[in-house]
Amino acid sequence: MRSPTNIARHEIIGLEIVVVDANNKSLIGIQGEVVDETKQSFIIQTKNGEKRVLKKGTSFKLKVNNQALIIKGDILVARPEDRIKK
């Protein structure tokens, strides 16, 4: 079960996500649903189409079990299937 304490080991696809801080300041404020994930990035479905956002150097706000959580993307840099095994 997903919880704020173990979110880094769970599936992120399907969650609502907001970029709250990033090295590339133009990414701040992007929000939507995570529709795919690679080792280095999330693909987020926004109102204006899909956006690819790098994990490294970016902080994300996720909602898990009706609880807001801010997580640094650097923690999530790994292939999804490898990160889930950790």
Jmol script that loads the backbone (N, CA, C; Angstrom):
load data "model"
ATOM      1  N   MET A   1       0.837  -1.177   0.000  1.00  0.00           N
ATOM      2  CA  MET A   1       0.000   0.000   0.000  1.00  0.00           C
ATOM      3  C   MET A   1       0.891   1.254   0.000  1.00  0.00           C
ATOM      4  N   ARG A   2       0.537   2.199  -0.835  1.00  0.00           N
ATOM      5  CA  ARG A   2       1.284   3.453  -0.902  1.00  0.00           C
ATOM      6  C   ARG A   2       1.051   4.285   0.340  1.00  0.00           C
ATOM      7  N   SER A   3       2.134   4.847   0.855  1.00  0.00           N
ATOM      8  CA  SER A   3       2.028   5.782   1.977  1.00  0.00           C
ATOM      9  C   SER A   3       3.154   6.801   1.829  1.00  0.00           C
ATOM     10  N   PRO A   4       3.060   7.920   2.514  1.00  0.00           N
ATOM     11  CA  PRO A   4       4.124   8.927   2.413  1.00  0.00           C
ATOM     12  C   PRO A   4       5.494   8.396   2.814  1.00  0.00           C
ATOM     13  N   THR A   5       5.551   7.389   3.665  1.00  0.00           N
ATOM     14  CA  THR A   5       6.842   6.872   4.117  1.00  0.00           C
ATOM     15  C   THR A   5       7.500   5.927   3.125  1.00  0.00           C
ATOM     16  N   ASN A   6       6.728   5.337   2.213  1.00  0.00           N
ATOM     17  CA  ASN A   6       7.320   4.367   1.284  1.00  0.00           C
ATOM     18  C   ASN A   6       7.040   4.682  -0.186  1.00  0.00           C
ATOM     19  N   ILE A   7       6.663   5.892  -0.502  1.00  0.00           N
ATOM     20  CA  ILE A   7       6.262   6.234  -1.871  1.00  0.00           C
ATOM     21  C   ILE A   7       7.385   6.014  -2.877  1.00  0.00           C
ATOM     22  N   ALA A   8       8.627   6.168  -2.482  1.00  0.00           N
ATOM     23  CA  ALA A   8       9.744   6.000  -3.418  1.00  0.00           C
ATOM     24  C   ALA A   8       9.850   4.564  -3.914  1.00  0.00           C
ATOM     25  N   ARG A   9       9.259   3.621  -3.214  1.00  0.00           N
ATOM     26  CA  ARG A   9       9.304   2.217  -3.627  1.00  0.00           C
ATOM     27  C   ARG A   9       8.028   1.755  -4.321  1.00  0.00           C
ATOM     28  N   HIS A  10       7.152   2.670  -4.641  1.00  0.00           N
ATOM     29  CA  HIS A  10       5.879   2.299  -5.253  1.00  0.00           C
ATOM     30  C   HIS A  10       5.705   2.943  -6.623  1.00  0.00           C
ATOM     31  N   GLU A  11       4.682   2.520  -7.286  1.00  0.00           N
ATOM     32  CA  GLU A  11       4.320   3.024  -8.607  1.00  0.00           C
ATOM     33  C   GLU A  11       3.855   4.469  -8.503  1.00  0.00           C
ATOM     34  N   ILE A  12       4.391   5.320  -9.371  1.00  0.00           N
ATOM     35  CA  ILE A  12       4.010   6.731  -9.404  1.00  0.00           C
ATOM     36  C   ILE A  12       2.988   6.982 -10.515  1.00  0.00           C
ATOM     37  N   ILE A  13       2.984   6.130 -11.537  1.00  0.00           N
ATOM     38  CA  ILE A  13       2.054   6.291 -12.657  1.00  0.00           C
ATOM     39  C   ILE A  13       0.622   6.275 -12.117  1.00  0.00           C
ATOM     40  N   GLY A  14      -0.158   7.254 -12.570  1.00  0.00           N
ATOM     41  CA  GLY A  14      -1.545   7.363 -12.154  1.00  0.00           C
ATOM     42  C   GLY A  14      -1.775   8.391 -11.059  1.00  0.00           C
ATOM     43  N   LEU A  15      -0.701   8.849 -10.427  1.00  0.00           N
ATOM     44  CA  LEU A  15      -0.851   9.846  -9.369  1.00  0.00           C
ATOM     45  C   LEU A  15      -0.905  11.254  -9.947  1.00  0.00           C
ATOM     46  N   GLU A  16      -1.605  12.135  -9.251  1.00  0.00           N
ATOM     47  CA  GLU A  16      -1.590  13.554  -9.587  1.00  0.00           C
ATOM     48  C   GLU A  16      -0.285  14.132  -9.058  1.00  0.00           C
ATOM     49  N   ILE A  17       0.340  15.000  -9.854  1.00  0.00           N
ATOM     50  CA  ILE A  17       1.658  15.521  -9.515  1.00  0.00           C
ATOM     51  C   ILE A  17       1.736  16.993  -9.899  1.00  0.00           C
ATOM     52  N   VAL A  18       2.514  17.751  -9.117  1.00  0.00           N
ATOM     53  CA  VAL A  18       2.751  19.169  -9.396  1.00  0.00           C
ATOM     54  C   VAL A  18       4.250  19.412  -9.232  1.00  0.00           C
ATOM     55  N   VAL A  19       4.849  20.120 -10.184  1.00  0.00           N
ATOM     56  CA  VAL A  19       6.256  20.513 -10.065  1.00  0.00           C
ATOM     57  C   VAL A  19       6.306  21.759  -9.185  1.00  0.00           C
ATOM     58  N   VAL A  20       6.977  21.645  -8.027  1.00  0.00           N
ATOM     59  CA  VAL A  20       7.022  22.776  -7.088  1.00  0.00           C
ATOM     60  C   VAL A  20       8.359  23.503  -7.099  1.00  0.00           C
ATOM     61  N   ASP A  21       9.421  22.844  -7.578  1.00  0.00           N
ATOM     62  CA  ASP A  21      10.727  23.482  -7.694  1.00  0.00           C
ATOM     63  C   ASP A  21      11.520  22.718  -8.743  1.00  0.00           C
ATOM     64  N   ALA A  22      12.362  23.440  -9.485  1.00  0.00           N
ATOM     65  CA  ALA A  22      13.153  22.791 -10.527  1.00  0.00           C
ATOM     66  C   ALA A  22      14.338  23.664 -10.896  1.00  0.00           C
ATOM     67  N   ASN A  23      15.413  23.015 -11.339  1.00  0.00           N
ATOM     68  CA  ASN A  23      16.552  23.760 -11.865  1.00  0.00           C
ATOM     69  C   ASN A  23      16.111  24.609 -13.053  1.00  0.00           C
ATOM     70  N   ASN A  24      15.227  24.061 -13.888  1.00  0.00           N
ATOM     71  CA  ASN A  24      14.645  24.774 -15.020  1.00  0.00           C
ATOM     72  C   ASN A  24      13.348  25.423 -14.521  1.00  0.00           C
ATOM     73  N   LYS A  25      13.417  26.686 -14.189  1.00  0.00           N
ATOM     74  CA  LYS A  25      12.290  27.386 -13.552  1.00  0.00           C
ATOM     75  C   LYS A  25      11.027  27.417 -14.410  1.00  0.00           C
ATOM     76  N   SER A  26      11.149  27.199 -15.715  1.00  0.00           N
ATOM     77  CA  SER A  26       9.963  27.195 -16.572  1.00  0.00           C
ATOM     78  C   SER A  26       9.080  25.966 -16.328  1.00  0.00           C
ATOM     79  N   LEU A  27       9.602  24.966 -15.626  1.00  0.00           N
ATOM     80  CA  LEU A  27       8.823  23.757 -15.336  1.00  0.00           C
ATOM     81  C   LEU A  27       7.938  23.909 -14.105  1.00  0.00           C
ATOM     82  N   ILE A  28       8.251  24.876 -13.255  1.00  0.00           N
ATOM     83  CA  ILE A  28       7.496  25.049 -12.011  1.00  0.00           C
ATOM     84  C   ILE A  28       6.029  25.351 -12.341  1.00  0.00           C
ATOM     85  N   GLY A  29       5.149  24.621 -11.687  1.00  0.00           N
ATOM     86  CA  GLY A  29       3.716  24.810 -11.891  1.00  0.00           C
ATOM     87  C   GLY A  29       3.085  23.784 -12.810  1.00  0.00           C
ATOM     88  N   ILE A  30       3.894  23.004 -13.529  1.00  0.00           N
ATOM     89  CA  ILE A  30       3.310  21.950 -14.374  1.00  0.00           C
ATOM     90  C   ILE A  30       2.599  20.963 -13.466  1.00  0.00           C
ATOM     91  N   GLN A  31       1.368  20.643 -13.830  1.00  0.00           N
ATOM     92  CA  GLN A  31       0.603  19.700 -13.022  1.00  0.00           C
ATOM     93  C   GLN A  31      -0.263  18.826 -13.898  1.00  0.00           C
ATOM     94  N   GLY A  32      -0.544  17.653 -13.400  1.00  0.00           N
ATOM     95  CA  GLY A  32      -1.378  16.715 -14.121  1.00  0.00           C
ATOM     96  C   GLY A  32      -1.176  15.314 -13.577  1.00  0.00           C
ATOM     97  N   GLU A  33      -1.499  14.332 -14.399  1.00  0.00           N
ATOM     98  CA  GLU A  33      -1.385  12.930 -14.006  1.00  0.00           C
ATOM     99  C   GLU A  33      -0.160  12.312 -14.653  1.00  0.00           C
ATOM    100  N   VAL A  34       0.598  11.561 -13.878  1.00  0.00           N
ATOM    101  CA  VAL A  34       1.757  10.853 -14.420  1.00  0.00           C
ATOM    102  C   VAL A  34       1.234   9.706 -15.278  1.00  0.00           C
ATOM    103  N   VAL A  35       1.579   9.725 -16.584  1.00  0.00           N
ATOM    104  CA  VAL A  35       1.102   8.682 -17.488  1.00  0.00           C
ATOM    105  C   VAL A  35       2.207   7.713 -17.880  1.00  0.00           C
ATOM    106  N   ASP A  36       3.466   8.090 -17.657  1.00  0.00           N
ATOM    107  CA  ASP A  36       4.582   7.196 -17.945  1.00  0.00           C
ATOM    108  C   ASP A  36       5.795   7.668 -17.164  1.00  0.00           C
ATOM    109  N   GLU A  37       6.753   6.764 -17.016  1.00  0.00           N
ATOM    110  CA  GLU A  37       7.954   7.088 -16.260  1.00  0.00           C
ATOM    111  C   GLU A  37       9.130   6.370 -16.891  1.00  0.00           C
ATOM    112  N   THR A  38      10.245   7.068 -16.990  1.00  0.00           N
ATOM    113  CA  THR A  38      11.499   6.466 -17.433  1.00  0.00           C
ATOM    114  C   THR A  38      12.495   6.603 -16.292  1.00  0.00           C
ATOM    115  N   LYS A  39      13.707   6.156 -16.519  1.00  0.00           N
ATOM    116  CA  LYS A  39      14.737   6.270 -15.489  1.00  0.00           C
ATOM    117  C   LYS A  39      14.966   7.729 -15.097  1.00  0.00           C
ATOM    118  N   GLN A  40      14.944   8.625 -16.070  1.00  0.00           N
ATOM    119  CA  GLN A  40      15.310  10.011 -15.846  1.00  0.00           C
ATOM    120  C   GLN A  40      14.136  10.993 -15.779  1.00  0.00           C
ATOM    121  N   SER A  41      12.930  10.567 -16.170  1.00  0.00           N
ATOM    122  CA  SER A  41      11.853  11.557 -16.290  1.00  0.00           C
ATOM    123  C   SER A  41      10.468  10.975 -16.024  1.00  0.00           C
ATOM    124  N   PHE A  42       9.535  11.900 -15.782  1.00  0.00           N
ATOM    125  CA  PHE A  42       8.114  11.587 -15.733  1.00  0.00           C
ATOM    126  C   PHE A  42       7.474  12.194 -16.966  1.00  0.00           C
ATOM    127  N   ILE A  43       6.473  11.533 -17.505  1.00  0.00           N
ATOM    128  CA  ILE A  43       5.653  12.110 -18.560  1.00  0.00           C
ATOM    129  C   ILE A  43       4.306  12.409 -17.908  1.00  0.00           C
ATOM    130  N   ILE A  44       3.968  13.707 -17.917  1.00  0.00           N
ATOM    131  CA  ILE A  44       2.785  14.188 -17.218  1.00  0.00           C
ATOM    132  C   ILE A  44       1.749  14.647 -18.228  1.00  0.00           C
ATOM    133  N   GLN A  45       0.527  14.130 -18.095  1.00  0.00           N
ATOM    134  CA  GLN A  45      -0.585  14.551 -18.944  1.00  0.00           C
ATOM    135  C   GLN A  45      -1.185  15.807 -18.325  1.00  0.00           C
ATOM    136  N   THR A  46      -1.011  16.940 -19.014  1.00  0.00           N
ATOM    137  CA  THR A  46      -1.536  18.218 -18.533  1.00  0.00           C
ATOM    138  C   THR A  46      -2.744  18.600 -19.388  1.00  0.00           C
ATOM    139  N   LYS A  47      -3.343  19.714 -19.075  1.00  0.00           N
ATOM    140  CA  LYS A  47      -4.458  20.217 -19.880  1.00  0.00           C
ATOM    141  C   LYS A  47      -4.012  20.537 -21.300  1.00  0.00           C
ATOM    142  N   ASN A  48      -2.724  20.867 -21.458  1.00  0.00           N
ATOM    143  CA  ASN A  48      -2.186  21.260 -22.765  1.00  0.00           C
ATOM    144  C   ASN A  48      -1.395  20.150 -23.444  1.00  0.00           C
ATOM    145  N   GLY A  49      -1.575  18.921 -23.023  1.00  0.00           N
ATOM    146  CA  GLY A  49      -0.868  17.808 -23.641  1.00  0.00           C
ATOM    147  C   GLY A  49       0.173  17.228 -22.700  1.00  0.00           C
ATOM    148  N   GLU A  50       0.983  16.316 -23.230  1.00  0.00           N
ATOM    149  CA  GLU A  50       1.989  15.642 -22.420  1.00  0.00           C
ATOM    150  C   GLU A  50       3.245  16.493 -22.290  1.00  0.00           C
ATOM    151  N   LYS A  51       3.806  16.496 -21.092  1.00  0.00           N
ATOM    152  CA  LYS A  51       5.053  17.205 -20.807  1.00  0.00           C
ATOM    153  C   LYS A  51       6.025  16.216 -20.185  1.00  0.00           C
ATOM    154  N   ARG A  52       7.273  16.252 -20.642  1.00  0.00           N
ATOM    155  CA  ARG A  52       8.322  15.411 -20.059  1.00  0.00           C
ATOM    156  C   ARG A  52       9.108  16.282 -19.080  1.00  0.00           C
ATOM    157  N   VAL A  53       9.223  15.805 -17.837  1.00  0.00           N
ATOM    158  CA  VAL A  53       9.902  16.550 -16.786  1.00  0.00           C
ATOM    159  C   VAL A  53      11.001  15.658 -16.201  1.00  0.00           C
ATOM    160  N   LEU A  54      12.228  16.165 -16.214  1.00  0.00           N
ATOM    161  CA  LEU A  54      13.336  15.425 -15.632  1.00  0.00           C
ATOM    162  C   LEU A  54      13.168  15.312 -14.124  1.00  0.00           C
ATOM    163  N   LYS A  55      13.533  14.159 -13.575  1.00  0.00           N
ATOM    164  CA  LYS A  55      13.440  13.948 -12.136  1.00  0.00           C
ATOM    165  C   LYS A  55      14.561  14.689 -11.404  1.00  0.00           C
ATOM    166  N   LYS A  56      15.779  14.586 -11.927  1.00  0.00           N
ATOM    167  CA  LYS A  56      16.942  15.158 -11.258  1.00  0.00           C
ATOM    168  C   LYS A  56      16.821  16.684 -11.193  1.00  0.00           C
ATOM    169  N   GLY A  57      17.021  17.222 -10.003  1.00  0.00           N
ATOM    170  CA  GLY A  57      16.968  18.666  -9.827  1.00  0.00           C
ATOM    171  C   GLY A  57      15.566  19.236  -9.722  1.00  0.00           C
ATOM    172  N   THR A  58      14.571  18.364  -9.552  1.00  0.00           N
ATOM    173  CA  THR A  58      13.171  18.807  -9.517  1.00  0.00           C
ATOM    174  C   THR A  58      12.499  18.265  -8.259  1.00  0.00           C
ATOM    175  N   SER A  59      11.643  19.065  -7.655  1.00  0.00           N
ATOM    176  CA  SER A  59      10.843  18.621  -6.507  1.00  0.00           C
ATOM    177  C   SER A  59       9.386  18.545  -6.938  1.00  0.00           C
ATOM    178  N   PHE A  60       8.718  17.501  -6.490  1.00  0.00           N
ATOM    179  CA  PHE A  60       7.340  17.237  -6.889  1.00  0.00           C
ATOM    180  C   PHE A  60       6.438  17.172  -5.670  1.00  0.00           C
ATOM    181  N   LYS A  61       5.200  17.608  -5.863  1.00  0.00           N
ATOM    182  CA  LYS A  61       4.171  17.465  -4.835  1.00  0.00           C
ATOM    183  C   LYS A  61       3.215  16.385  -5.319  1.00  0.00           C
ATOM    184  N   LEU A  62       3.055  15.353  -4.519  1.00  0.00           N
ATOM    185  CA  LEU A  62       2.160  14.239  -4.831  1.00  0.00           C
ATOM    186  C   LEU A  62       1.074  14.171  -3.771  1.00  0.00           C
ATOM    187  N   LYS A  63      -0.039  13.598  -4.130  1.00  0.00           N
ATOM    188  CA  LYS A  63      -1.102  13.370  -3.163  1.00  0.00           C
ATOM    189  C   LYS A  63      -1.228  11.865  -2.968  1.00  0.00           C
ATOM    190  N   VAL A  64      -0.947  11.417  -1.748  1.00  0.00           N
ATOM    191  CA  VAL A  64      -0.985   9.992  -1.425  1.00  0.00           C
ATOM    192  C   VAL A  64      -1.918   9.805  -0.234  1.00  0.00           C
ATOM    193  N   ASN A  65      -2.956   9.016  -0.432  1.00  0.00           N
ATOM    194  CA  ASN A  65      -3.941   8.773   0.628  1.00  0.00           C
ATOM    195  C   ASN A  65      -4.457  10.080   1.226  1.00  0.00           C
ATOM    196  N   ASN A  66      -4.831  11.015   0.355  1.00  0.00           N
ATOM    197  CA  ASN A  66      -5.352  12.327   0.755  1.00  0.00           C
ATOM    198  C   ASN A  66      -4.374  13.131   1.608  1.00  0.00           C
ATOM    199  N   GLN A  67      -3.097  12.858   1.428  1.00  0.00           N
ATOM    200  CA  GLN A  67      -2.062  13.567   2.158  1.00  0.00           C
ATOM    201  C   GLN A  67      -1.065  14.121   1.146  1.00  0.00           C
ATOM    202  N   ALA A  68      -0.787  15.423   1.225  1.00  0.00           N
ATOM    203  CA  ALA A  68       0.172  16.044   0.308  1.00  0.00           C
ATOM    204  C   ALA A  68       1.589  15.698   0.756  1.00  0.00           C
ATOM    205  N   LEU A  69       2.444  15.427  -0.220  1.00  0.00           N
ATOM    206  CA  LEU A  69       3.810  15.016   0.048  1.00  0.00           C
ATOM    207  C   LEU A  69       4.721  15.681  -0.971  1.00  0.00           C
ATOM    208  N   ILE A  70       5.792  16.289  -0.526  1.00  0.00           N
ATOM    209  CA  ILE A  70       6.780  16.843  -1.445  1.00  0.00           C
ATOM    210  C   ILE A  70       7.985  15.926  -1.422  1.00  0.00           C
ATOM    211  N   ILE A  71       8.415  15.500  -2.605  1.00  0.00           N
ATOM    212  CA  ILE A  71       9.529  14.562  -2.727  1.00  0.00           C
ATOM    213  C   ILE A  71      10.514  15.082  -3.763  1.00  0.00           C
ATOM    214  N   LYS A  72      11.780  14.939  -3.476  1.00  0.00           N
ATOM    215  CA  LYS A  72      12.824  15.351  -4.407  1.00  0.00           C
ATOM    216  C   LYS A  72      12.959  14.284  -5.487  1.00  0.00           C
ATOM    217  N   GLY A  73      12.978  14.720  -6.735  1.00  0.00           N
ATOM    218  CA  GLY A  73      13.095  13.796  -7.854  1.00  0.00           C
ATOM    219  C   GLY A  73      14.392  13.025  -7.848  1.00  0.00           C
ATOM    220  N   ASP A  74      15.451  13.576  -7.232  1.00  0.00           N
ATOM    221  CA  ASP A  74      16.735  12.882  -7.173  1.00  0.00           C
ATOM    222  C   ASP A  74      16.591  11.512  -6.503  1.00  0.00           C
ATOM    223  N   ILE A  75      15.679  11.395  -5.558  1.00  0.00           N
ATOM    224  CA  ILE A  75      15.429  10.126  -4.864  1.00  0.00           C
ATOM    225  C   ILE A  75      14.789   9.114  -5.810  1.00  0.00           C
ATOM    226  N   LEU A  76      14.067   9.594  -6.807  1.00  0.00           N
ATOM    227  CA  LEU A  76      13.309   8.729  -7.708  1.00  0.00           C
ATOM    228  C   LEU A  76      14.061   8.367  -8.983  1.00  0.00           C
ATOM    229  N   VAL A  77      15.298   8.873  -9.158  1.00  0.00           N
ATOM    230  CA  VAL A  77      16.058   8.598 -10.379  1.00  0.00           C
ATOM    231  C   VAL A  77      16.485   7.139 -10.370  1.00  0.00           C
ATOM    232  N   ALA A  78      15.803   6.347 -11.140  1.00  0.00           N
ATOM    233  CA  ALA A  78      16.067   4.918 -11.339  1.00  0.00           C
ATOM    234  C   ALA A  78      14.980   4.405 -12.262  1.00  0.00           C
ATOM    235  N   ARG A  79      15.250   3.295 -12.893  1.00  0.00           N
ATOM    236  CA  ARG A  79      14.185   2.688 -13.686  1.00  0.00           C
ATOM    237  C   ARG A  79      13.068   2.297 -12.721  1.00  0.00           C
ATOM    238  N   PRO A  80      11.817   2.514 -13.109  1.00  0.00           N
ATOM    239  CA  PRO A  80      10.706   2.231 -12.183  1.00  0.00           C
ATOM    240  C   PRO A  80      10.755   0.809 -11.616  1.00  0.00           C
ATOM    241  N   GLU A  81      11.056  -0.154 -12.462  1.00  0.00           N
ATOM    242  CA  GLU A  81      11.069  -1.553 -11.984  1.00  0.00           C
ATOM    243  C   GLU A  81      12.206  -1.807 -11.003  1.00  0.00           C
ATOM    244  N   ASP A  82      13.312  -1.088 -11.129  1.00  0.00           N
ATOM    245  CA  ASP A  82      14.423  -1.237 -10.179  1.00  0.00           C
ATOM    246  C   ASP A  82      14.134  -0.498  -8.883  1.00  0.00           C
ATOM    247  N   ARG A  83      13.522   0.672  -8.978  1.00  0.00           N
ATOM    248  CA  ARG A  83      13.206   1.454  -7.788  1.00  0.00           C
ATOM    249  C   ARG A  83      12.198   0.718  -6.909  1.00  0.00           C
ATOM    250  N   ILE A  84      11.253   0.045  -7.518  1.00  0.00           N
ATOM    251  CA  ILE A  84      10.217  -0.671  -6.776  1.00  0.00           C
ATOM    252  C   ILE A  84      10.819  -1.846  -5.994  1.00  0.00           C
ATOM    253  N   LYS A  85      11.892  -2.442  -6.523  1.00  0.00           N
ATOM    254  CA  LYS A  85      12.546  -3.584  -5.867  1.00  0.00           C
ATOM    255  C   LYS A  85      13.332  -3.191  -4.628  1.00  0.00           C
ATOM    256  N   LYS A  86      13.709  -1.907  -4.514  1.00  0.00           N
ATOM    257  CA  LYS A  86      14.552  -1.466  -3.382  1.00  0.00           C
ATOM    258  C   LYS A  86      13.833  -1.622  -2.063  1.00  0.00           C
TER     259      LYS A  86
END
end "model"
wireframe off; spacefill off
backbone 0.3
color backbone group
